[in-house]
Amino acid sequence: MDLPRYDLHCHSTASDGSLSPADLLNRARSRGIEVLSLTDHDTLEGVRELMRQDLEGIQLVPGTELTCLWQGRVIHLVGLGLDPENNDLQAYLNNLALLRRQRSEKIARQLEKMGVPPVYAEAQALAGKGSIGRPHFARALVEKGFVVNEQQAFKKYLGAGKKGDVKMPWPDLADAVSVLKAAGGVSIIAHPTKYKMTFTKIRSLVADFIAAGGDGIEVSYPGVTPDHQLHLNRIAESNNLLVSAGSDFHTPDAGWTDLGKYPPLKTTKNHVLRLLIN
């Protein structure tokens, strides 16, 4: 079975992307995408907006990217093919929205302690109806002229280990897998090599993920090396896991990625798309 052109991991203004869901849909259409999953962080608001649009030949796979913890590390799980109206999932997302709001308020306080002018209002304006994330603070710092670009904002204030990288008591990995399953979705470990773990540690993560009922892993996404992709494919095959791929698209300003743009898969065996498309 030949797979259609697809992207199973991208973001809109409903979380930390720069395009509205409608504009994202238009960009997907211009890129020849036939199957699209909008996977905004910890929300389904963008998906609901797309469900009200004329999709014009694009099959929408409802999705989200859940933030969770595994052994004290923040891990992201992409949920695909879920029911956006599932009550348990919505309650779970409401709790995450509260955690994200509390986190954004703490980030604002931390930045001010570091001598940064108040930027919470600007970050909130950039987030619009979506939850505020570190990228919104980074953009606000750029717009206020406090840093040259978003990369500098993360390097000085918001990146891993910096005071603006506020830790929160996110739900456990097993809880995230459970709620996705309850909503009829498939759970996928997002971009496994971006967590700065050894492959021994990644295998340990995968083992716990499988024990919790997890379904698959992303094996293709911007930044993954051919060698790492080979290792990820081996992990998937040896554990009979589904494989997935996506651009993790956030903004057209990031020239190294775009909708549908990610390293080609060496094999489409056990591909999650076979379960999702009509």
Buried (B, 14 or more C-beta within 10 A) or exposed (E): EEBEEBBBBBBBBBBBBBBBBBBBBBBBBEBEBBBBBBBBBBBBBBBBBBBEEEEEEBBBBBBBBBBBBBEEEBBBBBBBBBBBEBEEBBEBBEEBBEBBEEBBEBBBBBBEEEEBEEBBEBBBEBBEEBBBBBBBBBBBBBBEEBBEEBEBBBEBBBBEEBBBBBEEEBBBBBBBBBBBBBBEBBBBBBBBBBBEBEBEBBBBBBEBBBEBEBBBBBBBBBEBEEEBBEBBBEBBBEBEBBBBBBBBBBBBEBEEBBBBBBBEBEEEEBBBBEEBBE
